[in-house]
Amino acid sequence: MLVKKQMRATHERHDRADATRQSLVVAARSLFGERGYAGTSVEEVVRAAGVTKGALYHHFRDKDELFRSVVEEVKRDVTVVAGRTFVDAAEAPDPIDTIVLGCWALIDGFSDPAVQRIAILDARAVLDAATRRDLDARYEVALVRGALRRAMNLGAIVRQPLAPMAHILAGALAEACALIAEAEDAPAATKDARAVVASLLEGLRARE
């Protein structure tokens, strides 16, 4: 009986800790998206989350580590939505069309102003290159890699090293999103980026 009570108490502590951590991430995401990293203080985050500053530093080493967690959550959300497009388009007769539509969905996902500020503009200023590459590999690269593999297996794309191709395509998409975020005419920049991505992928098509 005592062991069960101890286990239950441990689970409850873990649940409370998880809830506190998530509250901090949610509050920080809202503030970072609205005001940017530089315009958001730790004090504002803990006040919005309804916790103490000590609670923040229990879960995160500093503001940068909290920001990294927010960036990761944003990337996860964007790639989950874009992933549905890849899945929905997977039955299309042309596997390259599937990749194009999925890449467009990624561009659209990163076009939300709050997402742009967090995952595109501030991420480049706050996170070091190694951290950005690690996050990209977990999300955007992993997503496009699966679609590229399928296209190769179906013979739609000339077989070549998959990992470099996925990283290069994801890098091109990241640059497209940055150009859109910085453009004075975002709709025009988005249209141009979509056209270029489609053209690049068409160039990978296997020729009979």
C-alpha positions, 0 to 999 in steps of 0.5 A: 500500500505504501509503495502504491502511494509513493508511486502515485505521489511520484506520478502526480509530481511528474504531472505537475512538473509537465503541466508547469513546463507546458504552461511556460512554453505556451506563454512564451510562444504567445509572447515571442510570436507577438513581441519577438524574442528581444521584446519579451522578458522572463518576467513577462513569461512567468507572469503570463504562465502564472508561475514563479521565476524559480519554476522557469529556471527549474525547467529551462537553463535560461531564456535561450533554452526556453526559446529553443523549446518554443521553436521546436514546438512551432516546427512540430506543429507546422510539419504535422499539418504539412505532413497531412498534405503529403499523406493526402497527396500520396495517392496522386498519380505523379509522386513529384506532385505530392512533393510539390504540394507538401513543400507548398504546405510547408511554405504556407505553414511558415507564412503565419506572422507569429510563426515567421517571427519565431521560427524564421526571423528570431531563430536565425538570430538567437539559435546557433547553426548547429541547433538550427540544423538539428531542429531542421533534421528532426522536422522539415528534413525528415518530412521531405525525406520520406516523400523523396524516398517514395518518389525514388522507389516509384522511379519518378526521381533519379535515384541518388543520395537521399540524405543530402537531397533531403537536406538541400531541399529543406534548406531551399525551403527555409530560404524561401520562407525567409525571403517571404518573411522579409518581403515587402509583398509577401503574396508575390514572394510566396507565388514566386517561391512556389513556382521556383520550388515546383521548377526545382522538383520538376528538374529531378524527374526521371526521363525515359 
